[in-house]
């Protein structure tokens, strides 16, 4: 092979190796550094009121123009490997004007009508650990988990599913990124238990 051909193949191999190295170096550095966490907790939920406040939505009684209600929640639990923590959150459950946002939970009465319903859920949560704090936002749903679901059709018993992202952190958790999946249940609309699986950078 002449010198031109030899040089061409030599530089082709160099270029190929360079491309491979660039590809490896360009891969996100997060994959090998991710932390898999599990959390369990229990707590108390408190009804805050209906909204938005108006002459036809007084906050404590649902009237025609109410479109959502809010609850505040406090809990404590254990994070593996993060250790003990406490949590405080505010949840907004949206049903919408004319209940347009309400969906059925899958259960049916003998006459074929829905036996229970689900509502869209948005939650903001503040977690406190011994070495820092995490703030998370999440969205999901809360559904009646029974065949008899009370006056407004969402239980108790209730089951909630929430997908959350870390918004900010302090201390050890400053700059954290995370993806969390959470389920919670309640048999009396006041006391609840929670299980979460979290993948995070810290």
Buried (B, 14 or more C-beta within 10 A) or exposed (E): EEEEEEEEEEEEEEEEEEEEEEEEEEEEEEEEEBEEBEBEBEBEBEEBBBBEEEEEBEBEEBEEBBBBBBBEBEBEBEBEEBEEBBBBBBBBBBBEEEEEBBEBBEBEEEEEEBBBBBBBBBBBBBBBBEEBBBBBBBBBBBBBBBEEBBEBBBBBBBBBBBEBEBBEBBEBBEEBEBEBBBBBBBBEBEBBBBBBEBBBBB
